[in-house]
Amino acid sequence: MTKNWERLGEEIRASRIALGCTQAELAAGAGVSRASVQNLEQGRSFKRTTPSMRAVTDFLGWPPQRLAQILETAPGVQARSPADEQAAAGGDLPARVSAALVNGSLLDAQVMELGGEAQVIVVVRGKSDASQDEIRTALERWQRAEKRLRNEGEGAPQGGGPRP
């Protein structure tokens, strides 16, 4: 099956712009070259998904399955947006939690195993109109809090999101 690389490029660009990042900032945050970001946004085709793609989509805060979902979408067909996925997943959550999941810009998300059959899910959202400095500060605060949680918990986070 043909992969929809063009669609992936459009989605990455839209997510980057929504975060208020330049290509250089996205590249630095994801730990990839600016040329990698440019190639992805231009819809360049690849033989398979790459670690750079995963790093970029992690930085953008996409759920792990989003990359494959977009690539498997036939040209001309609208892939489900992250907001659609959140709404579908949040159907059994209290209203205040569901509302918080869709308000603001997604900065990061982590799933941490608590042992046994339990997990804690952390979603970090910023103000929709936050400046780059405010986003950077919020991500730094989250990184400190995440480090404390990791030290307290027994499991390592699964999935992952942006790293400034």
Beta strands, then each sheet from edge to edge (+ up, - down):
strand 1: 105-115
strand 2: 118-126
strand 3: 157-158
sheet 1: 2+ 1- 3+
end
